[in-house]
Each structure stands twice: as C-alpha cells, then as structure tokens.
Amino acid sequence: MASPKPKSKDNKGAKPPEKKVEKMCYFCVQNLNDVSPRDTMTLRRFVSSFMKIAPRRRTGLCAAHQRKVSRAIKVSRELSLLPYTPQQ
C-alpha cells in the first residue's frame, strides 16, 4: 500500500484570505420604506436571469425588506408586470 503524502505546513503560493465586503440593504441605504410591485425596474435587481427570486446572501437585503421584495415580485407576476419564466 502506498503511504499518504505528508502535508506541508508552508503556504507557498497560497493566496491571502480575502476580506469579506458586507453588503448593505438597498432599501435601507436609499431610505425607502415601501416596496412597490409596480416598480419593475427595481424588482428586476432581485431576480436571477431564470426569473427566480434571489436569496438574501446574494442581494444583501435585510430580512424585513427581503420578505417585502419577495411578496412584491409575486404580486407583480400576478399583475403580469414581471414574467414567471425568462423570455426565449
């Protein structure tokens, strides 16, 4: 049987750990209270290319605004302002 290679402890050529940039909530920064389902240009920022609602870790929204955005996207889909699926 082959013996396992010993792990070297030196990090030659390894990249230093990147500093994590904390995302700020778009609505808190802009000082906006309401999320309108009719404002489709703003809502498109929070939808992926496959028209799925983007998660908080990607958008950087706070929990309260993420709930409001997801509800507004669903309402705007019902009003036919946003499509359910991407256009082909």
Secondary structure, DSSP 8 states (H G I E B T S, - for coil): -----------TT------------HHHHTT-----TT-HHHHGGGB-TTS-B--HHHH---HHHHHHHHHHHHHHHHTTSS-SS---
